[in-house]
Amino acid sequence: MSEKGLVLVVEDERPIADLIRLYLQRDGYGVQVEGDGAAGLAAARRLRPAACVLDIALPSMDGTEICRRLRAEDIWVPIIFLTARDDEVDRIVGLELGADDYLTKPFSPRELVARLKAVLRRSGGTPEPDRSRVVGPVRLDPARREVTVDGVAVQLTSTEFDLLAHLMSRPGRVYTRDELLSTVWGYAAHGGTRTVDVHVAQVRAKLGAAAHVVRTVRGVGYTADA
């Protein structure tokens, strides 16, 4: 039995897959490697891993389609995308599908392990001692990790939940993008803060008519305010 849970790695480049396996196993994770998209999707359904690391460009089915299908089946396992294309299209598409983070190739295996730890920490659902937070029609329960808008449940990824929870922890307080990246994601902005903007857009889309609760402060960052 692995010490920290099973990580599913779907990567068709064997040297990269073997390197990821090595570093994850060294850190105490169990690792299942699949080399094509269809096998990766089947493994995710069958094994229900603690997290998935998905390459975007895969034989038979790409990583974004795996993510799309898992989310459609209400399987909200944390997902980190790997991409060889250093452009905003892959990143935004991935995050809009409900992925939690991404790395651009070439990447440091140590950085991947650090990102994975941060994602699992966010998704672990560790109860917070404070009570429910309410801003306008939005209610957030940290202990249950539930969000409702006018009493209707809203499904958020672990990252989206933590982002909203942080903004709602001090309504009216403006957080810079760098602050949010450091606090919510757990790392500094090596490649810019676009990840924050994309996640904010996704949270707003899911809040629907209550999207105004998350407000942009031009040139500074974001705040939660009724």
C-alpha positions in Angstrom: 0.0 0.0 0.0 1.4 3.4 -1.0 2.0 5.9 1.8 0.3 8.8 0.1 -2.2 7.4 -2.3 -2.2 6.4 -6.0 -1.4 8.9 -8.7 -2.4 8.0 -12.3 0.1 9.3 -14.9 -1.1 9.3 -18.5 1.9 10.1 -20.6 2.9 8.5 -23.9 6.6 9.5 -23.8 8.1 6.7 -21.8 11.3 8.5 -20.6 9.1 11.3 -19.1 6.6 8.8 -17.6 9.5 6.8 -16.0 11.0 10.0 -14.6 7.6 11.1 -13.1 7.1 7.6 -11.7 10.6 7.7 -10.1 10.1 11.0 -8.4 6.6 10.3 -7.2 7.5 6.9 -5.8 10.5 8.4 -4.0 8.1 10.7 -2.3 5.8 7.9 -1.2 3.1 7.9 -3.8 1.9 4.8 -5.6 2.0 5.3 -9.4 0.0 3.8 -12.3 1.3 4.7 -15.8 -0.8 4.5 -18.9 0.5 5.4 -22.4 -2.7 6.4 -24.2 -5.8 8.4 -23.6 -8.4 5.6 -23.7 -6.4 3.4 -21.3 -5.9 6.4 -19.1 -9.7 7.2 -18.9 -10.4 3.5 -18.2 -7.8 3.5 -15.4 -9.2 6.7 -13.9 -12.7 5.2 -13.8 -11.5 1.9 -12.4 -8.8 3.0 -9.9 -10.3 6.3 -8.7 -6.8 7.6 -8.0 -5.9 10.4 -5.5 -4.8 12.5 -8.4 -4.2 12.4 -12.2 -1.3 13.8 -14.2 -2.4 14.0 -17.8 -0.4 14.9 -20.9 -2.5 16.9 -23.3 -1.2 15.3 -26.5 -2.0 11.5 -26.2 -2.8 8.7 -28.7 -6.5 7.8 -29.1 -7.8 10.5 -26.8 -6.2 13.7 -25.6 -5.8 14.7 -22.0 -8.5 17.5 -22.2 -11.1 14.9 -23.4 -10.2 12.6 -20.5 -10.7 15.5 -18.1 -14.0 16.5 -19.8 -15.4 13.0 -19.6 -14.4 12.5 -15.9 -16.0 15.8 -14.9 -19.1 14.9 -16.9 -19.3 11.7 -14.8 -19.0 13.8 -11.7 -15.5 12.4 -11.0 -13.6 15.4 -9.4 -10.2 13.8 -8.9 -7.5 16.5 -8.9 -5.9 16.9 -12.3 -2.6 18.4 -13.4 -2.1 18.9 -17.1 1.3 18.5 -18.9 1.7 20.4 -22.2 4.4 20.9 -24.7 2.7 24.0 -26.0 3.6 27.1 -24.1 0.6 29.2 -25.1 -2.5 30.4 -23.4 -4.9 28.3 -25.4 -3.9 25.0 -23.9 -3.8 26.5 -20.4 -7.1 28.2 -20.5 -8.9 25.2 -22.2 -7.5 22.9 -19.5 -8.5 25.1 -16.6 -12.0 25.7 -18.0 -12.5 21.9 -18.1 -11.9 21.8 -14.3 -8.2 20.9 -14.2 -6.4 22.1 -11.0 -3.0 23.1 -12.4 -0.6 22.7 -15.4 3.1 22.4 -16.2 4.7 23.2 -19.5 7.4 20.9 -20.8 10.2 20.7 -20.1 9.6 20.8 -16.4 11.4 19.9 -13.2 10.1 16.6 -11.7 10.6 18.2 -8.3 8.3 21.1 -9.4 5.7 18.5 -10.4 5.8 16.8 -7.0 5.5 20.2 -5.3 2.5 21.1 -7.5 0.9 17.7 -6.8 1.3 18.1 -3.0 -0.3 21.5 -3.2 -3.3 20.2 -5.3 -3.8 17.3 -2.9 -3.6 19.5 0.1 -6.3 21.7 -1.4 -8.5 18.8 -2.3 -8.1 17.0 1.0 -11.0 18.9 2.5 -9.3 19.6 5.8 -12.1 21.2 7.9 -11.4 24.8 8.9 -12.4 26.0 12.3 -14.4 29.1 11.2 -18.0 29.2 10.4 -19.8 29.5 7.1 -19.0 32.6 5.1 -21.7 34.6 3.4 -21.3 37.4 0.8 -24.5 38.4 -0.8 -26.4 35.3 -2.1 -23.2 33.2 -1.8 -22.7 30.9 1.2 -19.5 28.9 1.7 -19.1 26.2 4.3 -15.3 25.5 4.8 -16.0 22.4 7.0 -18.3 20.7 4.4 -16.5 22.4 1.5 -19.8 23.3 0.0 -20.9 26.5 -1.9 -24.5 27.5 -2.5 -26.1 30.4 -4.3 -29.5 31.2 -2.9 -29.6 27.7 -1.4 -28.6 26.0 -4.7 -25.4 23.9 -4.6 -22.6 25.0 -6.9 -20.0 22.4 -7.9 -16.4 23.8 -7.7 -13.0 22.1 -8.2 -10.8 22.0 -5.1 -8.8 24.9 -6.4 -11.8 27.0 -7.3 -13.3 26.4 -3.8 -10.1 27.5 -2.1 -9.8 30.6 -4.2 -13.4 31.6 -3.4 -12.9 30.7 0.3 -9.8 32.9 0.5 -11.6 35.9 -1.1 -14.6 35.4 1.1 -12.5 35.1 4.3 -12.2 38.9 4.4 -15.0 40.5 2.3 -14.0 43.8 0.8 -10.3 43.1 1.2 -8.4 43.3 -2.1 -6.0 40.5 -2.9 -3.3 40.9 -5.5 -2.8 38.1 -8.1 0.6 37.3 -6.6 -0.9 37.0 -3.1 -3.6 34.6 -4.4 -1.1 32.5 -6.4 1.1 32.2 -3.3 -1.7 31.5 -0.8 -4.1 29.4 -2.8 -1.7 27.6 -5.2 1.2 27.5 -2.9 3.9 28.7 -5.2 5.4 31.9 -6.7 4.5 33.3 -10.1 7.2 31.9 -12.3 5.2 32.2 -15.5 2.8 35.0 -14.7 -0.5 35.1 -12.9 -2.8 34.1 -15.8 -3.8 31.0 -13.9 -5.5 33.2 -11.3 -7.5 35.1 -13.9 -8.7 31.9 -15.5 -9.8 30.4 -12.3 -11.6 33.6 -11.3 -13.4 33.5 -14.6 -14.5 29.9 -14.0 -15.7 30.7 -10.4 -17.8 33.6 -11.8 -19.3 31.4 -14.5 -20.3 28.8 -12.0 -21.8 31.4 -9.6 -24.1 32.5 -12.4 -26.2 35.4 -11.3 -24.0 35.9 -8.2 -20.8 36.3 -10.3 -20.7 40.0 -9.2 -19.7 38.8 -5.7 -16.1 38.3 -7.1 -15.1 41.8 -8.2 -12.0 42.9 -10.2 -10.1 45.8 -8.8 -8.4 47.1 -11.9 -4.6 47.1 -11.7 -4.6 45.4 -8.3 -6.4 42.1 -8.1 -9.7 40.7 -6.8 -12.1 41.0 -3.9 -15.3 39.4 -2.6 -17.9 42.0 -2.0 -21.7 42.1 -2.1 
